Amino acid sequence: MIQVDGLTLRAGQFRLQEASLRVSAGEYAVLMGRSGSGKTTLLETLAGLRSAEAGQVVLGGVDVTEFPPAERGVGYVPQDVALFTTMSVAENLGYGLRVRAIARSAVRQRVTEVSRLLGIERLLDRDPAGLSGGEARRVALGRAIGFRPKVLLLDEPLGGLDEATRDDVYGALEAVRSATGASVLHVSHDQRDADRLADRLFEIAGGSLDEAPFKRTDAAGRSAASEPARAPTPLSS
């Protein structure tokens, strides 16, 4: 669950005043806005990378308003994916578990599970520097979900991809949604992302954050009213 109440924040000329937002457990929300509207600033605030002037942030049922990033328990994928280039793909996938002192055997098992879910088993021994854009996005997603967070924050996870690769990554996001049961907030400037993925749509403009009605479409482009997220099938523990 993601809950924001009365959030006020400032970054340069941008100011968001008393914003509120709710994403239920297991829901996939897309946050839309033009470049410079404050989408990334808001996401970074939820991740703990920026401080708010006022308001409350509750993630996974815990008030994390004063928590540093490492204690918020969220899976975060920044816009530039920021893979660790000194680690292999497998080491990237297992990073969140290793820093939590999880047993090596459990880390290996989880890396195998995540790589299968995202179809990246063949990449495990690769250097991230040699990955394509779509491959890097999948690895970044895998690293974010490795430690089973209750909340995922995704900053433009489809930005800059060609159509074929975009569709491939849509599939990865849908797999993550189905398998993890995490509440997801996905920042985008592209309406197609909401049409394909969202249970909820939020719009940010002029320092205001609002929920917007919308109709989701399936992969074939057929329109369907947004429905509550179905109960997910969790990955094995």
Secondary structure, 3 states (H helix, E strand, C coil): CEEEEEEEEEECCEEEEEEEEEECCCCEEEEECCCCCCHHHHHHHHHCCCCCCEEEEEECCEECCCCCHHHCCEEEECCCCCCCCCCCHHHHHHHHHHCCCCCHHHHHHHHHHHHHHHCCHHHCCCCHHHCCHHHHHHHHHHHHHCCCCCEEEEECCCCCCCHHHHHHHHHHHHHHHHHHCCEEEEEECCHHHHHHHCCEEEEEECCEEEEECCEEECCCCCEEECCCCCCCCCCCC
